[in-house]
Each structure stands twice: as C-alpha cells, then as structure tokens.
C-alpha cells in the first residue's frame, strides 16, 4: 500500500479502509470476479455520491466493460471492443500509455475528439482514469471516475483512484490464480478418474488409502467407499515394518519402483509393479501410486526360466557325452599316430588330436568347473571363438579385443551361449561374395559396467522380425539370457550386423 498524505481527512480514510477490508475478505473467499468488481464500483460511488465509476478490462488490446452499473447501457455498448490507443478517451489512453489520465473537460480534450459526442449525450463531462497493473507490471485494465460536470481531482480523489486501482489488481490476480488452480485440479481429477491404469493415493505416514480411481475399484473388487477407507496393509502382502520402509523410500524419493503381491477382494493374489511418487495435496504430501498387474508376465517368465534351466541341464548332459566321445577319439588318434611310421600322416593326426584337446578344455571350463567361483573371460572367450570359427571351411578375419575381467561361472555361461549364437549366425548368414567375412568381438569396462560388442561386415537384417516366434529360437534365447543377467542389448542391422550388450559389474572385478 502506498504512503498516504497526512493532510487527508482521517475519517474519510477510515471509511475507505473499512470498505477496502470488506472487498479483500470477499477476494480471499473466492467470490466471483464480476461480483467483486461491481461491489468495488458501488462502494466507491457510495463513498462519494457525485462520482460515476467504471472498471474496464483490457483483452487483446481492446476495451471490455468489467463493471459499470451506473453508466448508461448505450454508452457501455459504444466503448465495448474499442482498440486502445493514444487518443481513445481517458481509459483507452491510460491503458495504452500506462499512465494516469486526467481529463477535466471532455468537450475540450483532444483525447475525446472521437468519443465526446456519446459521452456528452449521456451527461458525462469529466473523466479521470488510472491504469490497473498486474504483478508483472502489465496493464490489464483501468479504473475511471466520471463527473456530470467539469471537475478537477482533489488530493483525496487521487488517493482513491490510485488505491482502488491497486485493489482491483488484487481481485483480478486472485481470480486468474483461482481459475488456473481450478483448471489444474479439474485436469488432475479427469486424469485420475478416467485413467485406465490402476491409481491409488496413499498417506505415506499411515498407509491409509486416501482415494482410488475407478480402475482400482474394478481391479481390487471393493466398492470405492470401502477401498478409499482401507489401509494399504489390508491389500499388500508385505509385513508392516518393511511396507512402511518402502513408503518412506517413496516419500523421500530414494525409490520409485516397487514389486509387491496384492490381495483382491475375492482372495486372489496378484503380482503388481508400482510406480509411486510424492505429490502435494491439501497442504500435505501423499503418494501418487500407479499399479500394474504383472501376474501373467511373471508366470510367463517363470515358465521361460524353467525351460531355460531344463535346456541348460540337457546341454550339460549333451556336452558331457560329447566330451567323453572326444576323449575316446583323442585316445584313438593318439594310438594311431604313435603306431604310424609315415611322418606326414603322423603330423596330421597330431594336429587333429590337438584340436580335439582344445575343444575338450572348453567343455571342462564351461561345465565341469561350475564350482569354481570365478573364471577369466578372456581365457574362455578367445579359445571358444577360435574353435567355433575352425568348424567352418572358409576364411574369416576375426578381430578380438577382450579385457581381462573375471566373471562368475553363471555369468560366463550366459555370455558364452550368447557369443556362440551370434558368432554362429554370422558365420552362417553374413558371408557374401563381395567381401571377405570380418567378425569383431570386443569386451571393455566403463565405470560399474562392462560391454560386449559382436559385429560383422555382412548385409544386416531386421532384428525384430528375426526375433519373432516364427523366426527361430536363437535370438530369443540371446534376449532372454541378456535379461537373466540384468543386461541391456542394443542392435544395429542397417548395413552391418552389430550387437552391443551392457552388463552390470556387480560380482565382477578387474584383474
């Protein structure tokens, strides 16, 4: 509020303050803006019956009557929609210049030359107008005082016109803020109630369910009134202490994703994944929780894991038998080489024996050393890739760059199967007559993760198509094994074939 001149009549100041307090109270109570503006005009006219007051709002640089109950309709209609400018009466000019405009005699003012006839015809001879500014200092309207005679403003009139413009500004700003808040609340309510996802609003401190949308009512099978009065512990199968800890993690934004078992009204248990985030509501913080039913997915994952375990067991048995056969073959070749006197034949037999021994060592590493806590990736991957390539009767340029990392046997086995699948695919399908087949395998460490890159100079292919149910199990197995050891896969098959895997180190360590 501006500093008042001490020479002003204290009684008249007190009357204005009383009026002002009453208007502010209505503003705080969110009374409609139109009603408040009319009360401001009527109040000022009551304080000084010689005045005729009006509040003009500016929209798109045009005049809009906000409140003018004492002005004739013919006059209001005449100025409604006029574009503000430097010679548009008192209000249009005040809005355009952002300055107070005092016109003591409308009949003689150049500002009124276009509008004096309509003003004089309804008995308006003097007009003083004050710009109404927003908090950003933009002119959003004007407050004007008319007289039915030529008149100059007194010091008290200047005080009143200035203070009233500020009061109107407060009313307009509050109305805009309230309107935006109501619109925001409506958008949130529509998003909440009409969302197809299951949504719960939960008190993080007590666990009480404050609200639930219609999708939640349908999912859990409880009436809305009952569900919105429950505690989340009635639904969530986690124990009290652990569940409270999880709520505090969400409240403190340390964690936003959760996996739980939820019990429905019919007694069925559903596996759910929840994304929970704190939001402000009614001067308190609540948890906005989106619930996804992943029961079917979990069942499918368990089936896939069971199939993978079964396949792994079968593979171990097959490789065990192969290893035994290679041992027998190795012994037979040794005997044949030792008993043959032809050096060329003996050399060929020895080379074959050496290759078989190398393959046997690989089987030992992968399947008989399971109890070994850690294995060197490089020592396993390099001979594995060379052995795979040796099975194909055409030249291949293999570029290996494998970092010295140690992995658990489970991790190594998954990476070995992935490498085998992709390397075999390259050898089978990427060869062309234009270029010699080049295959690159690279492993490196960055921070807390390590990366595996496998690529060739073939023609590429559509990974999504090749990974569908109708295109073979190999790439699907690669995808599943990647997820099994918490990895991420990116693929580029436009002109070349390139796979890039990212795995968390976790139990890994450099050597």
C-alpha positions in Angstrom: 0.0 0.0 0.0 1.2 3.5 -0.8 2.1 6.1 1.8 -0.9 8.4 2.5 -0.7 12.1 2.8 -1.2 13.1 6.4 -3.3 16.1 5.3 -6.1 13.7 4.1 -9.3 13.6 6.1 -8.8 10.7 8.7 -12.5 9.9 8.8 -12.7 9.5 5.0 -9.6 7.4 5.1 -11.1 5.2 7.7 -14.3 4.8 5.6 -12.2 3.7 2.6 -10.2 1.3 4.8 -13.4 -0.3 6.1 -14.6 -0.6 2.5 -11.3 -2.0 1.3 -11.2 -4.6 4.1 -14.6 -5.9 3.1 -13.6 -6.3 -0.5 -10.4 -8.1 0.4 -12.4 -10.5 2.6 -14.6 -11.4 -0.4 -11.4 -11.8 -2.6 -10.0 -14.2 -0.1 -13.2 -16.2 -0.1 -13.0 -16.5 -3.9 -16.2 -14.6 -4.7 -16.8 -14.3 -8.5 -14.7 -11.5 -10.1 -17.7 -9.9 -11.7 -19.4 -9.6 -8.3 -16.3 -8.1 -6.7 -15.8 -5.6 -9.4 -19.4 -4.4 -9.2 -19.0 -4.1 -5.4 -15.9 -2.0 -5.8 -17.6 0.4 -8.1 -20.7 0.6 -6.0 -18.6 1.1 -2.8 -16.6 4.0 -4.3 -19.8 5.6 -5.6 -21.3 5.3 -2.1 -18.2 6.9 -0.5 -18.6 9.8 -3.0 -22.1 10.0 -4.5 -21.0 12.6 -7.0 -18.9 10.1 -8.8 -19.8 7.6 -11.6 -17.2 4.8 -11.6 -16.3 2.1 -14.1 -13.7 -0.7 -14.3 -12.5 -1.5 -17.8 -10.6 -4.7 -18.6 -8.1 -4.9 -21.5 -8.3 -8.1 -23.6 -6.2 -8.4 -26.8 -5.6 -4.6 -26.6 -9.4 -4.0 -26.6 -11.7 -2.4 -24.1 -14.1 -4.8 -22.2 -16.5 -3.5 -19.6 -15.7 -5.1 -16.3 -18.1 -3.2 -14.1 -20.1 0.0 -14.9 -23.5 -0.4 -13.2 -24.2 3.4 -13.1 -23.3 4.2 -16.7 -26.0 4.1 -19.4 -26.1 0.9 -21.5 -25.8 3.0 -24.7 -22.5 4.4 -23.5 -21.1 1.0 -22.4 -22.1 -0.6 -25.7 -20.4 2.3 -27.6 -17.0 1.8 -26.0 -17.1 -2.0 -25.7 -14.5 -3.6 -28.0 -12.7 -0.3 -28.9 -9.0 -0.7 -29.6 -6.8 1.2 -27.1 -4.6 4.0 -28.3 -3.1 7.4 -27.7 -6.4 9.3 -28.3 -9.1 6.9 -27.1 -10.7 8.8 -24.3 -9.4 8.6 -20.8 -9.5 4.8 -20.3 -8.2 3.8 -23.8 -5.3 6.3 -23.5 -4.5 5.3 -19.9 -4.4 1.6 -20.9 -2.2 2.4 -23.9 0.3 4.7 -22.2 0.2 3.1 -18.8 -0.2 6.5 -17.2 -2.9 8.2 -15.2 -5.1 10.3 -17.5 -7.0 13.3 -16.0 -9.5 15.0 -18.3 -11.3 17.8 -16.5 -13.4 18.8 -19.5 -14.3 16.1 -22.0 -15.8 18.7 -24.5 -12.4 20.3 -24.9 -10.0 17.4 -24.7 -8.3 16.1 -27.9 -8.2 12.6 -26.3 -12.0 12.6 -26.5 -12.5 14.0 -30.0 -13.8 10.7 -31.4 -16.0 9.9 -28.4 -17.1 13.2 -26.8 -20.5 13.2 -28.5 -21.6 9.9 -26.9 -20.1 11.0 -23.6 -21.8 14.4 -23.6 -25.1 12.9 -24.8 -25.3 10.9 -21.6 -24.2 13.7 -19.3 -20.6 12.8 -18.8 -18.3 15.9 -18.7 -15.2 14.8 -16.8 -13.2 11.6 -16.6 -10.1 10.6 -14.7 -8.6 7.1 -15.4 -5.9 5.1 -13.6 -4.1 2.1 -15.2 -4.6 -1.3 -13.4 -1.3 -3.3 -13.4 -0.6 -6.9 -12.9 2.2 -8.3 -10.8 4.3 -8.4 -13.9 3.6 -4.6 -14.5 1.4 -5.3 -17.5 -1.7 -3.0 -17.9 -4.7 -5.3 -17.5 -7.4 -2.6 -17.2 -8.3 0.9 -15.9 -10.4 2.3 -13.1 -12.2 5.5 -14.0 -14.2 8.2 -12.2 -16.7 10.3 -14.2 -18.4 13.5 -13.2 -21.6 15.1 -14.6 -19.8 18.4 -14.5 -16.4 19.7 -15.4 -14.2 18.9 -12.4 -10.6 18.6 -11.2 -9.5 15.9 -8.8 -8.7 16.7 -5.2 -5.8 15.1 -3.3 -8.3 12.6 -1.8 -9.6 11.8 -5.3 -6.1 10.9 -6.4 -5.7 8.8 -3.4 -8.9 7.0 -4.0 -8.3 6.4 -7.7 -4.8 5.0 -7.1 -5.7 2.8 -4.2 -8.8 1.5 -5.9 -6.8 0.5 -9.0 -4.5 -1.5 -6.7 -7.5 -3.2 -5.1 -8.9 -4.1 -8.5 -5.5 -5.5 -9.5 -5.5 -7.8 -6.4 -9.0 -9.0 -7.3 -8.0 -9.7 -10.9 -4.8 -11.5 -10.0 -6.6 -13.6 -7.4 -9.3 -14.5 -9.9 -6.7 -15.6 -12.5 -4.9 -17.7 -10.0 -8.0 -19.3 -8.7 -9.2 -20.0 -12.3 -5.9 -21.6 -13.2 -5.9 -23.7 -10.0 -9.5 -24.9 -10.7 -8.5 -25.8 -14.2 -5.4 -27.6 -13.0 -7.4 -29.5 -10.3 -10.0 -30.5 -13.0 -7.3 -31.8 -15.3 -5.8 -33.8 -12.5 -9.2 -35.1 -11.4 -10.1 -36.1 -15.0 -6.6 -37.8 -15.4 -7.1 -39.6 -12.1 -10.7 -40.8 -12.5 -10.7 -41.6 -16.2 -7.2 -43.2 -16.4 -7.3 -46.9 -17.4 -4.3 -47.6 -15.1 -5.0 -48.5 -11.5 -4.2 -45.5 -9.3 -4.1 -45.1 -5.5 -3.4 -42.1 -3.5 -1.8 -43.1 -0.2 -0.8 -41.4 3.0 2.9 -42.3 3.3 2.9 -42.0 7.1 -0.1 -44.1 8.0 -0.6 -46.2 4.8 -4.2 -45.1 4.6 -5.7 -45.1 1.1 -7.0 -41.6 0.6 -8.5 -42.1 -2.8 -8.8 -44.7 -5.6 -9.9 -44.3 -9.2 -12.5 -46.4 -11.0 -9.8 -48.7 -12.5 -8.6 -49.5 -9.0 -12.2 -50.3 -7.9 -12.6 -52.7 -10.7 -9.2 -54.3 -10.2 -9.4 -54.9 -6.4 -13.1 -55.7 -6.4 -14.0 -53.4 -3.5 -16.6 -50.5 -3.6 -15.0 -47.1 -3.9 -16.2 -46.0 -0.5 -14.7 -49.1 1.2 -11.4 -49.0 -0.8 -10.8 -45.3 0.0 -11.1 -46.0 3.7 -8.7 -49.0 3.8 -5.1 -49.2 4.8 -2.7 -50.4 2.1 -1.6 -53.1 4.5 -5.0 -54.8 4.1 -4.1 -55.3 0.4 -0.3 -55.5 0.3 1.1 -58.9 1.5 4.4 -57.3 2.7 4.8 -57.1 6.5 4.1 -53.9 8.4 7.7 -52.8 9.0 9.0 -53.5 5.5 6.0 -51.9 3.9 6.4 -48.7 6.0 10.1 -48.6 5.0 9.1 -48.8 1.3 6.7 -45.9 1.8 9.3 -43.8 3.4 11.7 -44.6 0.4 9.0 -43.3 -2.0 8.3 -40.3 0.2 12.0 -39.3 0.3 12.3 -40.0 -3.4 15.0 -42.6 -2.8 13.0 -45.2 -4.7 10.0 -45.0 -7.1 9.6 -48.6 -8.5 8.3 -51.4 -6.3 7.2 -55.1 -6.8 4.5 -56.4 -4.4 1.9 -59.1 -4.0 -1.6 -57.6 -3.6 -4.7 -59.4 -2.4 -8.0 -58.8 -4.1 -11.5 -58.9 -2.6 -12.1 -62.4 -4.0 -8.9 -63.7 -2.2 -6.8 -63.9 -5.4 -3.2 -62.8 -5.1 -1.9 -60.6 -7.9 1.7 -59.7 -8.6 2.0 -56.0 -9.2 4.6 -53.4 -10.1 4.1 -49.9 -8.7 5.4 -46.6 -9.7 5.0 -44.3 -6.7 5.9 -40.6 -6.4 5.2 -37.9 -3.7 2.9 -35.0 -4.6 1.4 -32.1 -2.7 -2.3 -32.3 -1.9 -4.3 -30.2 0.6 -1.1 -28.9 2.3 0.3 -32.3 2.8 2.4 -34.8 0.9 0.8 -38.0 -0.4 2.0 -40.9 -2.6 0.6 -41.0 -6.2 0.9 -44.7 -7.0 0.2 -46.3 -10.4 -0.3 -50.1 -10.1 0.3 -52.5 -12.9 -0.9 -56.1 -12.8 2.1 -58.2 -14.0 0.8 -61.6 -12.8 0.6 -63.1 -16.3 4.0 -61.8 -17.2 5.6 -63.2 -14.0 4.0 -66.6 -14.8 5.4 -66.5 -18.3 8.8 -65.5 -17.0 8.8 -68.4 -14.6 7.9 -70.8 -17.5 10.7 -69.4 -19.6 13.2 -69.7 -16.7 12.1 -73.3 -16.2 12.6 -74.0 -19.9 16.0 -72.3 -19.8 17.0 -74.4 -16.8 15.8 -77.6 -18.4 17.6 -76.7 -21.6 20.8 -75.9 -19.7 20.6 -79.3 -17.9 20.1 -81.1 -21.2 23.0 -79.1 -22.7 25.2 -80.1 -19.8 24.4 -83.8 -20.4 24.9 -83.5 -24.1 28.3 -81.7 -23.7 29.3 -84.3 -21.1 28.7 -87.0 -23.6 30.5 -85.1 -26.3 33.5 -84.6 -24.0 33.6 -88.3 -23.3 33.4 -89.1 -27.0 36.2 -86.5 -27.7 38.3 -88.2 -25.1 37.8 -91.6 -26.7 38.5 -90.1 -30.2 41.6 -88.3 -28.8 43.0 -91.6 -27.4 42.3 -93.4 -30.7 44.1 -90.8 -32.7 47.0 -90.8 -30.3 47.3 -94.6 -30.7 47.1 -94.3 -34.5 49.7 -91.5 -34.6 52.1 -93.4 -32.4 51.8 -96.6 -34.4 52.1 -95.0 -37.9 55.6 -94.6 -39.4 54.6 -92.0 -42.1 55.6 -88.6 -40.7 53.0 -86.7 -42.8 50.2 -88.9 -41.6 51.5 -88.7 -38.0 51.6 -84.9 -38.2 48.1 -84.7 -39.4 46.9 -87.0 -36.7 48.7 -85.0 -34.1 47.1 -81.7 -35.3 43.6 -83.3 -35.2 44.4 -84.6 -31.6 45.5 -81.1 -30.6 42.2 -79.5 -31.9 40.1 -82.1 -30.0 42.1 -81.5 -26.8 41.4 -77.7 -27.1 37.7 -78.4 -27.5 37.8 -80.7 -24.5 39.4 -78.0 -22.4 36.5 -75.6 -23.3 34.0 -78.2 -22.2 35.9 -78.6 -19.0 35.9 -74.8 -18.4 32.2 -74.4 -19.1 30.7 -77.4 -17.5 33.0 -79.2 -15.1 34.3 -76.0 -13.3 30.8 -74.8 -12.1 32.0 -74.9 -8.5 34.9 -72.6 -9.4 33.8 -69.2 -8.1 35.3 -67.0 -10.9 36.7 -67.6 -14.3 38.7 -65.3 -16.7 36.5 -64.1 -19.5 39.4 -63.7 -21.9 40.8 -67.2 -21.3 37.4 -68.6 -22.1 36.1 -66.4 -24.9 39.1 -66.3 -27.1 39.5 -70.1 -27.5 35.8 -70.5 -27.7 35.5 -68.1 -30.7 38.5 -69.7 -32.4 37.1 -73.2 -32.0 33.7 -72.1 -33.4 35.4 -70.4 -36.5 37.5 -73.5 -37.1 34.3 -75.5 -37.7 33.6 -73.5 -40.9 35.6 -74.3 -44.0 36.2 -70.7 -45.4 38.5 -67.9 -44.4 37.3 -65.5 -41.7 39.1 -62.5 -40.3 38.5 -62.5 -36.5 39.3 -59.3 -34.6 39.4 -59.9 -30.8 39.9 -57.3 -28.1 38.8 -58.8 -24.8 39.5 -57.1 -21.5 40.9 -59.1 -18.5 37.8 -59.5 -16.4 36.6 -62.2 -14.1 33.1 -63.4 -14.1 31.1 -66.0 -12.1 30.6 -69.2 -13.9 26.8 -68.4 -14.3 27.6 -65.1 -16.0 30.3 -66.7 -18.1 28.0 -69.4 -19.3 25.3 -66.9 -20.4 27.8 -64.8 -22.3 29.3 -68.0 -23.9 25.9 -69.0 -25.2 25.2 -65.5 -26.4 28.6 -65.4 -28.2 28.1 -68.9 -29.7 24.6 -68.0 -31.0 25.6 -64.7 -32.6 29.0 -65.8 -33.9 27.4 -68.9 -35.5 24.7 -66.7 -37.1 27.4 -64.5 -38.6 29.3 -67.5 -40.0 26.2 -69.0 -41.4 24.4 -66.0 -42.8 26.7 -62.9 -43.2 29.2 -64.3 -45.7 29.0 -62.8 -49.2 31.0 -63.0 -52.4 31.8 -59.3 -52.4 33.9 -59.1 -49.3 35.8 -61.3 -47.0 33.9 -62.0 -43.8 35.2 -59.9 -40.9 34.0 -60.5 -37.4 34.8 -58.3 -34.4 34.4 -59.2 -30.8 35.3 -56.6 -28.2 34.9 -56.5 -24.4 35.7 -53.5 -22.3 34.9 -51.9 -18.9 33.3 -48.5 -18.2 32.7 -47.5 -14.6 30.5 -50.1 -12.9 29.6 -51.9 -16.2 31.3 -53.9 -18.9 30.3 -54.1 -22.5 30.3 -56.9 -25.1 30.3 -56.0 -28.8 29.8 -58.5 -31.6 29.7 -57.4 -35.2 30.3 -58.4 -38.8 30.5 -56.8 -42.2 27.5 -58.7 -43.6 24.4 -57.1 -45.0 22.5 -56.8 -41.7 18.9 -57.8 -41.0 15.7 -56.8 -39.2 16.3 -57.9 -35.5 12.6 -57.6 -34.5 11.5 -59.8 -37.4 14.2 -62.3 -36.8 13.4 -62.3 -33.0 9.7 -63.2 -33.5 8.3 -66.6 -32.6 8.3 -67.7 -36.3 12.0 -66.9 -36.9 13.9 -69.3 -34.7 14.8 -69.7 -31.0 18.4 -68.4 -31.2 17.9 -64.7 -31.0 15.0 -65.1 -28.5 17.5 -67.1 -26.3 20.0 -64.2 -26.6 17.4 -61.7 -25.4 16.3 -63.9 -22.5 19.8 -64.6 -21.4 20.7 -60.9 -21.5 17.8 -60.1 -19.2 18.7 -63.1 -17.0 22.0 -61.5 -16.0 20.5 -57.9 -15.9 22.0 -56.8 -19.2 20.8 -54.4 -21.9 21.0 -55.1 -25.7 21.1 -52.6 -28.5 21.2 -53.6 -32.1 22.1 -52.1 -35.5 21.3 -54.1 -38.6 21.0 -51.4 -41.3 24.2 -52.1 -43.3 26.2 -54.3 -41.0 25.2 -56.6 -38.1 26.2 -55.1 -34.7 25.2 -56.2 -31.2 26.2 -54.2 -28.2 25.5 -55.5 -24.7 25.8 -53.7 -21.4 26.1 -55.7 -18.1 26.4 -54.5 -14.5 29.7 -55.5 -12.9 28.2 -56.4 -9.5 30.1 -59.5 -8.7 32.8 -58.8 -11.4 36.2 -57.4 -10.7 39.2 -56.4 -12.9 42.4 -58.4 -12.7 
